[in-house]
Amino acid sequence: MTALKNGVGASADQKTRFFLVIMRLNLKFLLISLCVTAALITFALWANCGVGQGLVPKWPQHRGDGDNPFEQTEEIDCIINQEYSIGCRKEGEEVYLPFSFLQKYFDVYGSLNVVDGSRRFDWTHSYGKVNYPKGAYDPRGIFMYFENYNVEMRDRVKCISAIDGVPISTQWESQGYFYATQIAQFGLSHYSKNLTEPEPRRKTVEDGERELAGWIVPKGSTLNRTLDRSHLSAGAVVSFSTGKSFDTAVLLPMDHVLDLVLSVDVLLKPNSTLCVTLQNRETQKLYRVYYILVDFLIGVQDENIYYGIGLNSTGVWKHLTRDLFVDLQKGLPQYASTDKRRKMRRTELKVIEISLLGNGSIDNLTLSTSEHIAHFYDAAEWLIRHQDPSTGGWPIPVRRKLGSGFGELARGWYSAMAQGHAISLLARAYYHSKGDKRYLRAALDGLKLFRIPSYQGGVLATFLGKYAWYEEVPDDAALVRA
């Protein structure tokens, strides 16, 4: 009995000692865990101490190829030409300057982009976008990558002439002139867009027969729908007659958004006007664009913008295709002060009224999202009318300074780029018109200057004395004046 008690007592004592050992081990483990946690927290706080992160721009860390792949970056001052300092970053022996400084200093371009889910920085030496060919070149198809061009919105385009329907350039003369290169690019871009963009949305507002608009005719003014045999359709047109003051004008109230390309057949008699009123949907500000019988290009008076359609259009039918957004945008900078000048968005505008003043007729009044083929043929017809019959070229009507050490090109010089672009446009016009030989003849005549050396008034030069070389601006032309 005593032995049994001793055995039980020994077992209980062993269990107690085992429990105490386990407790000591748990306490040691807990103490070690607390120490490790405290060390990690201390290290994390130490790594983030110093200058407030809100005051330091976040720089992506670069891992070099040096011996130490974990080199830390540090901020240093970069002294620029001993004139001023900027903040830079140093990593090992490499110094990194902010791109915002490099961009202004070297006139370069760049942007952060996400490609295939990865973020990268694209650097370029030009704002021009690089476009790679999508397939084999087709002389009947899109021209290069011109579907991306918006020629009429270039800063060096003064406006789109309402007389000819083509851009007026200011690249070398501020008052504006016709530049065949720009005109051909205008036509080629619209031809290419016609092939790549969806079919335009069109709204026939008034055609004198099926679509009849709700015109408001003031007392003393008249509006009638009558047959006019002089019009191409020989059908019904809208004829109007008003007094001289604007309160007698025939009005068509509208609330039309997005479709801002106006197409209309118009016959205006002396002192008559077609006016389109636009409104900025955000500011509610009104702008009026007038098309009048004068020979000037564009005139601006406050929010009123005037385009001349030519005195020779008096009393005859003329077709107008006008991008109202472009016509307004080209007029805005001429009266807006520099600090208030701002590019407007197409979506900000709507057409709220079309008015007719004086005496005349209209037909086929349409608003659409685009009229690319109409613009294309405006350019093609300009090339037909202005080609020099003796040389087959389109002379450039401005002087051109070639830079230090060179002379000056007198008016009437020829550009290989103008000739080439024009021929490309005319070839497409020949195809699209289903064989109008006027375009084919003009394109063939345009090839003549490529066989004539530039020093004889052509566009042919040589590279390394033996390779044919065609330049946009010849530097050894016969027209250069020393």
C-alpha positions in Angstrom: 0.0 0.0 0.0 2.9 2.3 0.8 4.6 1.4 -2.4 1.4 2.2 -4.4 1.2 5.6 -2.7 4.9 6.3 -3.4 4.3 5.4 -7.1 1.4 7.7 -7.4 3.2 10.5 -5.6 6.2 10.2 -7.9 4.1 10.4 -11.0 2.4 13.5 -9.8 5.7 15.1 -9.0 7.0 14.4 -12.5 4.0 15.9 -14.1 4.5 19.1 -12.0 8.1 19.4 -13.0 7.2 18.8 -16.7 4.6 21.5 -16.6 7.0 24.0 -15.1 9.6 23.3 -17.8 7.0 23.8 -20.5 5.9 27.1 -18.9 9.5 28.3 -18.9 9.9 27.4 -22.5 6.7 29.3 -23.5 7.8 32.3 -21.6 11.2 32.3 -23.4 9.5 31.9 -26.8 7.1 34.7 -26.0 10.0 37.0 -24.8 12.0 36.2 -28.0 8.9 36.9 -30.2 8.3 40.3 -28.5 12.0 41.2 -29.0 11.9 40.3 -32.7 8.7 42.3 -33.2 10.1 45.3 -31.4 13.2 45.1 -33.5 11.2 45.0 -36.8 9.0 47.9 -35.7 12.1 50.0 -34.8 13.8 49.2 -38.1 10.6 50.2 -40.1 10.3 53.5 -38.2 14.0 54.2 -38.7 13.8 53.6 -42.4 11.0 56.1 -42.8 12.3 58.8 -40.6 13.8 62.1 -42.1 12.1 64.6 -44.4 8.3 64.3 -44.7 7.3 62.1 -47.6 4.8 64.7 -48.7 7.6 67.2 -49.4 9.6 64.8 -51.6 8.5 63.7 -55.1 8.2 60.0 -55.5 10.9 58.7 -57.8 10.8 55.2 -59.3 13.9 53.4 -57.9 16.3 52.2 -60.6 18.3 49.0 -60.1 21.6 49.3 -61.9 23.9 46.6 -63.1 26.6 47.4 -60.6 28.1 45.2 -57.9 25.5 46.3 -55.4 22.0 45.8 -56.8 20.5 47.4 -53.7 22.1 50.9 -54.0 20.0 53.5 -52.4 19.2 56.8 -54.1 19.9 60.1 -52.5 18.9 63.7 -53.2 21.5 66.1 -54.5 21.5 69.6 -56.0 22.4 69.9 -59.7 23.8 73.3 -60.6 22.7 74.3 -64.2 25.4 76.4 -66.0 26.3 77.9 -62.6 23.1 79.9 -62.8 20.5 78.0 -60.8 20.0 74.6 -59.1 17.4 71.9 -59.4 16.8 68.8 -57.3 18.3 65.6 -58.7 18.8 62.0 -57.6 22.1 60.1 -57.3 22.3 56.3 -57.4 25.8 54.9 -57.2 27.8 56.8 -59.7 24.7 57.7 -61.8 22.9 61.0 -61.6 19.2 61.4 -62.6 17.7 64.7 -63.7 13.9 65.3 -63.6 12.3 64.9 -67.0 10.3 68.1 -66.5 13.7 69.9 -66.6 15.0 68.0 -69.6 11.8 68.5 -71.5 12.0 72.3 -71.4 15.8 72.5 -71.7 16.2 70.2 -74.7 12.7 70.6 -76.2 12.0 66.9 -76.1 8.8 65.0 -75.4 7.7 62.1 -73.3 4.8 60.5 -71.4 4.1 57.7 -69.0 2.0 54.9 -70.7 0.7 51.5 -69.8 1.5 48.9 -72.5 0.4 45.3 -72.1 -0.3 45.9 -68.4 3.2 47.3 -67.7 4.0 50.9 -67.0 6.7 52.6 -69.2 8.0 56.0 -70.2 8.1 56.8 -73.9 10.7 59.4 -74.9 10.7 61.1 -78.3 12.6 64.0 -79.9 9.6 65.2 -81.8 5.9 65.7 -81.1 5.3 63.8 -84.4 3.7 60.4 -83.8 5.4 57.5 -85.5 2.9 55.4 -87.4 3.9 52.1 -89.0 2.4 50.9 -92.2 -0.7 48.6 -91.8 -0.2 46.8 -95.0 1.0 47.1 -98.6 0.6 50.6 -100.1 -2.5 50.9 -102.3 -2.8 54.1 -104.5 -6.5 53.8 -104.2 -6.5 53.4 -100.4 -5.6 55.5 -97.4 -2.5 57.6 -97.9 0.3 56.6 -95.5 -1.2 57.4 -92.1 -3.1 60.5 -93.0 -6.3 59.3 -91.4 -4.7 60.6 -88.2 -4.2 64.1 -89.7 -6.4 67.1 -88.9 -4.9 69.6 -91.3 -7.6 72.3 -90.8 -6.8 72.6 -87.1 -3.1 73.2 -87.5 -1.9 76.5 -86.0 -0.3 77.5 -89.4 -3.7 77.2 -91.1 -5.4 80.6 -91.0 -8.8 79.2 -92.1 -10.6 77.1 -94.7 -11.4 79.4 -97.6 -15.2 79.6 -98.2 -14.5 80.5 -101.8 -12.4 77.4 -102.6 -13.0 75.1 -99.7 -9.3 74.5 -99.0 -6.8 75.6 -96.2 -5.1 79.0 -96.2 -1.5 78.7 -94.9 0.4 81.2 -92.8 3.7 79.3 -92.5 5.8 81.9 -94.3 3.4 84.8 -94.7 1.0 85.9 -92.0 -1.7 87.2 -94.3 -2.2 83.8 -95.7 -1.7 82.0 -99.1 -2.5 78.8 -100.9 0.2 76.2 -100.3 -0.2 73.1 -102.5 1.4 70.8 -100.0 -1.0 71.7 -97.3 -4.0 71.6 -99.7 -3.1 68.1 -100.9 -2.6 66.9 -97.3 -6.0 68.3 -96.5 -7.6 66.3 -99.3 -5.6 63.2 -98.6 -6.5 63.2 -94.9 -10.2 63.5 -95.7 -10.0 60.7 -98.3 -8.3 58.5 -95.8 -10.8 59.2 -93.0 -13.6 58.4 -95.4 -12.1 54.9 -95.6 -11.5 54.4 -91.9 -14.3 56.2 -90.1 -18.0 55.0 -89.8 -20.5 56.3 -92.3 -21.4 59.9 -91.3 -24.7 60.7 -89.6 -26.7 63.2 -91.8 -29.9 65.2 -91.0 -31.6 66.8 -94.0 -33.0 70.0 -92.6 -34.6 71.5 -95.7 -34.8 70.3 -99.4 -37.8 72.2 -100.6 -39.7 69.0 -101.4 -39.7 66.2 -98.8 -38.1 67.8 -95.8 -39.7 71.1 -95.0 -38.3 73.1 -92.0 -40.4 75.3 -89.8 -39.0 78.7 -90.7 -40.1 81.9 -88.9 -40.9 84.6 -91.4 -41.2 88.1 -89.9 -43.8 90.5 -91.2 -42.7 92.1 -94.5 -40.4 89.2 -95.4 -41.3 86.2 -97.6 -40.2 82.6 -98.0 -41.5 80.4 -100.8 -40.8 76.9 -102.2 -40.6 77.2 -105.9 -39.2 75.4 -108.9 -35.8 76.6 -110.1 -34.6 75.2 -113.5 -31.2 76.9 -113.0 -30.4 74.6 -110.1 -28.8 71.2 -110.8 -31.7 69.3 -109.5 -34.2 71.5 -111.5 -36.5 70.9 -108.5 -38.1 72.9 -105.8 -35.9 75.3 -103.8 -36.5 77.7 -100.9 -36.5 81.3 -102.0 -36.5 84.2 -99.5 -36.7 88.0 -99.5 -36.2 90.2 -96.4 -35.4 93.8 -95.5 -31.9 95.1 -94.8 -32.1 94.9 -91.0 -31.5 91.7 -89.1 -34.9 91.8 -87.4 -36.4 91.1 -90.8 -34.3 87.9 -91.4 -36.0 84.6 -92.0 -35.1 82.3 -89.0 -35.0 78.6 -88.4 -34.7 77.8 -84.6 -32.8 74.6 -83.9 -31.3 72.6 -81.0 -28.8 70.5 -82.9 -25.7 69.0 -81.3 -22.6 67.1 -82.5 -23.6 67.2 -86.3 -21.7 70.4 -87.0 -20.8 70.1 -90.7 -23.1 72.3 -92.8 -23.8 71.4 -96.4 -26.0 73.7 -98.5 -26.6 74.9 -102.1 -27.0 78.6 -101.9 -27.7 81.4 -104.3 -27.3 84.9 -102.9 -28.0 88.2 -104.4 -26.1 91.4 -103.5 -26.2 92.3 -99.8 -27.5 88.9 -98.8 -26.2 86.7 -96.0 -26.4 83.1 -94.7 -25.8 83.1 -90.9 -25.5 80.2 -88.5 -25.8 80.8 -84.7 -23.8 78.5 -82.4 -24.0 78.3 -78.6 -21.5 77.0 -76.1 -23.5 74.5 -74.1 -21.5 75.1 -71.0 -21.2 78.9 -70.9 -24.3 79.6 -73.0 -22.3 82.1 -75.0 -23.5 82.8 -78.5 -21.4 83.0 -81.7 -22.5 83.9 -85.2 -20.8 82.7 -88.4 -21.8 84.6 -91.5 -21.2 83.7 -95.1 -21.3 86.8 -97.3 -20.6 87.9 -100.9 -17.1 89.4 -100.5 -13.7 88.4 -101.6 -11.8 88.5 -98.2 -11.0 85.3 -96.4 -12.1 85.9 -92.8 -13.2 88.8 -90.7 -14.0 89.0 -87.0 -16.0 91.5 -84.9 -16.6 90.4 -81.3 -18.5 87.1 -81.5 -19.3 87.6 -85.1 -17.1 85.7 -87.6 -17.4 86.5 -91.4 -16.3 84.3 -94.3 -16.3 85.6 -97.8 -17.7 83.3 -100.5 -16.6 85.5 -103.3 -18.2 88.3 -105.4 -18.2 86.0 -108.4 -20.8 83.9 -106.5 -23.3 86.7 -106.7 -26.6 85.4 -108.3 -25.3 81.9 -109.1 -25.7 78.6 -107.3 -22.7 77.6 -105.1 -22.3 74.5 -102.9 -20.9 75.1 -99.5 -19.5 72.4 -97.2 -18.4 74.0 -93.9 -17.2 72.5 -90.7 -18.9 75.0 -88.3 -16.6 74.0 -85.4 -13.5 74.7 -87.5 -15.0 78.0 -88.8 -15.7 79.1 -85.3 -12.4 77.9 -83.8 -10.4 79.8 -86.5 -12.2 83.0 -85.7 -12.0 82.8 -81.9 -8.2 83.5 -81.5 -8.5 86.7 -83.6 -10.5 88.5 -80.9 -9.7 86.6 -77.7 -7.0 87.9 -75.5 -4.0 85.6 -74.9 -4.9 84.8 -71.3 -8.4 83.9 -72.2 -7.7 82.0 -75.5 -8.7 78.4 -75.2 -9.3 75.5 -77.6 -13.0 74.6 -77.6 -14.2 71.1 -77.8 -16.6 70.0 -80.5 -19.0 68.6 -77.9 -19.4 72.0 -76.3 -21.2 73.4 -79.3 -24.7 73.2 -80.7 -26.5 74.9 -83.6 -29.4 76.9 -82.3 -30.4 79.0 -85.4 -30.0 79.4 -89.1 -31.0 82.8 -90.6 -31.3 84.2 -94.1 -31.1 87.9 -94.8 -31.5 89.7 -98.2 -32.6 87.9 -101.3 -31.7 84.5 -102.6 -32.4 80.8 -102.5 -31.2 77.7 -100.7 -31.6 74.0 -101.2 -30.4 70.7 -99.7 -29.6 72.2 -96.3 -28.0 69.4 -94.3 -26.1 68.9 -91.0 -23.8 65.9 -90.6 -21.0 64.6 -88.5 -18.6 64.7 -91.5 -18.4 65.2 -95.2 -14.9 63.9 -96.0 -15.5 63.2 -99.8 -16.8 66.8 -100.3 -13.6 68.2 -98.8 -11.5 65.7 -100.8 -13.0 67.0 -104.1 -12.6 70.6 -103.0 -8.9 70.0 -102.8 -8.8 68.0 -106.1 -10.7 70.8 -108.0 -8.3 73.4 -106.6 -5.4 71.5 -108.0 -7.1 71.2 -111.4 -7.7 75.0 -111.5 -4.3 76.1 -110.3 -1.9 73.8 -112.1 0.6 75.7 -114.3 -0.2 74.3 -117.8 3.4 74.8 -119.1 5.3 73.1 -116.2 2.6 70.9 -114.7 3.5 72.2 -111.3 1.8 74.1 -108.5 4.0 77.1 -107.8 4.5 78.3 -104.2 3.5 82.0 -104.1 5.7 83.1 -101.3 9.4 83.9 -100.8 11.3 81.3 -98.7 14.4 82.1 -96.7 16.7 79.1 -96.6 18.9 80.0 -93.7 22.4 81.3 -93.0 24.7 81.0 -96.0 21.9 80.4 -98.5 20.0 82.7 -100.7 16.2 83.3 -100.8 13.7 81.5 -103.0 11.6 83.9 -105.0 7.9 83.5 -105.4 7.0 80.7 -107.8 9.4 78.0 -106.7 8.3 74.3 -106.8 8.3 71.7 -104.1 8.7 68.0 -104.7 6.5 67.3 -101.7 3.7 69.4 -103.2 4.0 67.7 -106.5 4.1 64.2 -105.0 1.2 64.8 -102.6 -0.9 66.4 -105.4 -0.3 63.5 -107.8 -1.3 61.1 -105.0 -4.5 63.0 -104.5 -5.3 63.2 -108.2 -4.7 59.5 -108.7 -7.3 58.8 -106.0 -9.7 61.3 -107.5 -9.4 59.6 -110.8 -10.2 56.3 -109.2 -13.0 57.5 -107.0 -14.7 59.5 -109.8 -14.7 56.3 -111.9 -12.4 57.6 -114.5 -12.7 61.5 -114.7 -9.8 62.0 -117.1 -9.2 65.6 -115.9 -7.6 64.2 -112.8 -5.5 61.7 -114.7 -4.2 64.3 -117.1 -3.3 66.7 -114.2 -1.5 63.9 -112.4 0.5 62.9 -115.5 1.4 66.6 -116.1 2.6 66.9 -112.5 5.3 64.3 -113.2 7.2 66.7 -115.6 9.1 68.6 -112.9 10.5 65.4 -111.5 12.6 65.1 -114.7 13.9 68.7 -114.5 16.9 69.6 -112.2 16.1 72.1 -109.5 18.7 74.5 -110.8 16.6 74.7 -114.0 13.4 75.3 -112.1 12.4 71.6 -111.5 12.5 69.5 -108.3 15.2 66.9 -109.3 18.4 67.0 -107.2 21.1 64.4 -106.7 22.6 62.8 -103.6 26.3 61.9 -103.7 26.3 63.1 -107.2 24.4 60.1 -108.6 21.2 59.3 -106.7 17.9 61.1 -107.6 16.9 63.2 -104.7 13.6 65.2 -104.3 13.3 67.9 -101.7 10.4 69.8 -100.2 12.4 73.0 -100.5 15.1 73.0 -103.2 18.4 74.6 -102.1 19.9 75.1 -105.5 16.9 76.2 -107.5 17.2 78.6 -110.4 15.0 80.9 -108.4 17.4 81.3 -105.5 18.6 84.9 -105.2 21.9 85.4 -103.4 
